[in-house]
Amino acid sequence: MLARLTPLALLVLSPLANASECGDVTIADMNWNSATLMAHVDQFILQNGYDCNAELVPGDTMPTGVSMTEKGEPDIAPEFWSNSHKEMLQKGVDAGKLRFAGKAFAEGGEEGFWVPKYMVEKHPELATIEGIKANAKLFPHPEDDSKSAFMTCPSGWTCQITAGHLFDALNLEASGFELVDPGSGAALAGSIARAYDREKSWFGYYWSPTPVLGRYDMVKVDFGVDADPAHYESCITQEDCTNPKVTAYPPSAVNTITTESFAQKSPAAYEYIANRAYANADMSAMMAWMEENQADGEIAALEFFESYPQVWTQWVPADVADKVKKAL
């Protein structure tokens, strides 16, 4: 029995008369929602807007990075959290094999301490860390209401180290706060959902883009200082840091990586890859939509094209945008 093909699959599989103008292009389809959405959007635009023969291949951060560096394939990794793999990627760039094409997320990966917007609307001072400390009683601890609760990351996660050091640097314990370990990523997300559903208090660490911040309107607390990337790297991220200082979270580098050969052979297609970047709020909203609708990357790509034409049409020339619209 033949499997039923979706309209997008039929378009992807259809022969292209001008494929030679761009040639064969492979794109890493990584196994999390934002990355698979990007991969399918890139495939559709390259296939239908630039006449590439674009193929998705399975990918994951480390094996994809190694394969691109050593074998020159795949051609594109749409979403690559590069901070933890700087040395490997830089070796590829220095050897003339890789390029940092551009940002996957316009604001980079965003971390911070957050509170629900409805709390800030009632108490505007909660948008600042000083306001949080002055109103600690608004955040009662679930097990002891004489204390205040700060929801941190689960044990073993790097963000538990960074959040813990910033908790100490901000002297939150002196204001009555206590760290609460949620136990798992799902429990951390669930704690925000429960608070929001009941309009209860919540204060803790989270990151973007994520489905949670796409679904729930949260306000990032202002620490009153700029980011100090050097101190963040040398101390805040290190478990044995003994003298943490207050710093805003610097944006996490989330890049699109391509092979040098793709950039050279397909300059117009490369220019699209270099130009396109997703706003964190848009991606968080799309990730929430994917979860709510149990949608895969292919279906999510169609939703993105339909819901965000004002975004993706700015990534390509008008004639390319017209070709993509006709394909849709």
WOTANOR-V79109 format. One record per residue. N is the residue number from 1. PHI is phi in whole degrees, -180 to 180 (* if undefined). Layout:
BEGIN
n & phi
N & PHI
N & PHI
END
This chain:
BEGIN
n & phi
1 & *
2 & -81
3 & -71
4 & -73
5 & -102
6 & -74
7 & -56
8 & -66
9 & -64
10 & -63
11 & -66
12 & -65
13 & -86
14 & -71
15 & -69
16 & -119
17 & -67
18 & -110
19 & -59
20 & -66
21 & -65
22 & -115
23 & 89
24 & -79
25 & -135
26 & -110
27 & -126
28 & -73
29 & -102
30 & -85
31 & -95
32 & -137
33 & -59
34 & -64
35 & -70
36 & -71
37 & -61
38 & -59
39 & -61
40 & -72
41 & -64
42 & -61
43 & -59
44 & -66
45 & -69
46 & -65
47 & -67
48 & -98
49 & -97
50 & -121
51 & 58
52 & -84
53 & -94
54 & -92
55 & -125
56 & -89
57 & -129
58 & -59
59 & -150
60 & -154
61 & -54
62 & -68
63 & -63
64 & -66
65 & -61
66 & -65
67 & -64
68 & -65
69 & -72
70 & -92
71 & -114
72 & 73
73 & -151
74 & -68
75 & -77
76 & -136
77 & -115
78 & -62
79 & -131
80 & -129
81 & -78
82 & -91
83 & -58
84 & -84
85 & -132
86 & -57
87 & -63
88 & -62
89 & -67
90 & -65
91 & -61
92 & -66
93 & -66
94 & -63
95 & -85
96 & 74
97 & -107
98 & -127
99 & -134
100 & -81
101 & -73
102 & 170
103 & -85
104 & -76
105 & -114
106 & -58
107 & -97
108 & 73
109 & -67
110 & -113
111 & -118
112 & 174
113 & -99
114 & -130
115 & -136
116 & -65
117 & -61
118 & -65
119 & -73
120 & -68
121 & -65
122 & -81
123 & -134
124 & -55
125 & -67
126 & -72
127 & -76
128 & -119
129 & -67
130 & -66
131 & -67
132 & -62
133 & -66
134 & -73
135 & -124
136 & -58
137 & -65
138 & -75
139 & -123
140 & -63
141 & -69
142 & -64
143 & -111
144 & -156
145 & -74
146 & -81
147 & -115
148 & -115
149 & -109
150 & -120
151 & -84
152 & -103
153 & -82
154 & -64
155 & -57
156 & 93
157 & -85
158 & -59
159 & -67
160 & -68
161 & -66
162 & -66
163 & -65
164 & -65
165 & -67
166 & -72
167 & -57
168 & -69
169 & -62
170 & -81
171 & 58
172 & -71
173 & -62
174 & -65
175 & -89
176 & 103
177 & -82
178 & -134
179 & -70
180 & -119
181 & -86
182 & -72
183 & 98
184 & -162
185 & -63
186 & -65
187 & -69
188 & -63
189 & -63
190 & -64
191 & -67
192 & -69
193 & -61
194 & -64
195 & -62
196 & -67
197 & -62
198 & -108
199 & 52
200 & -97
201 & -76
202 & -159
203 & -146
204 & 178
205 & -90
206 & -158
207 & -142
208 & -141
209 & -82
210 & -148
211 & -59
212 & -61
213 & -78
214 & -81
215 & -92
216 & -118
217 & -84
218 & -116
219 & -114
220 & -78
221 & -75
222 & -82
223 & -79
224 & 82
225 & -138
226 & -81
227 & -71
228 & -118
229 & -57
230 & -65
231 & -68
232 & -60
233 & -70
234 & -81
235 & -129
236 & -61
237 & -86
238 & -101
239 & -61
240 & -92
241 & -64
242 & -108
243 & -135
244 & -70
245 & -114
246 & -70
247 & -147
248 & -68
249 & -68
250 & -72
251 & -60
252 & -80
253 & -72
254 & -126
255 & -109
256 & -99
257 & -108
258 & -128
259 & -77
260 & -64
261 & -64
262 & -64
263 & -61
264 & -76
265 & -82
266 & -133
267 & -61
268 & -68
269 & -65
270 & -62
271 & -61
272 & -61
273 & -59
274 & -71
275 & -84
276 & -83
277 & -149
278 & -93
279 & -66
280 & -57
281 & -64
282 & -64
283 & -68
284 & -60
285 & -64
286 & -67
287 & -66
288 & -64
289 & -62
290 & -63
291 & -66
292 & -65
293 & -105
294 & 49
295 & -92
296 & -87
297 & -63
298 & -67
299 & -66
300 & -64
301 & -62
302 & -62
303 & -63
304 & -63
305 & -58
306 & -74
307 & -90
308 & -128
309 & -63
310 & -68
311 & -92
312 & -71
313 & -69
314 & -82
315 & -86
316 & -134
317 & -62
318 & -58
319 & -68
320 & -69
321 & -58
322 & -64
323 & -64
324 & -65
325 & -60
326 & -65
327 & -65
328 & -69
END
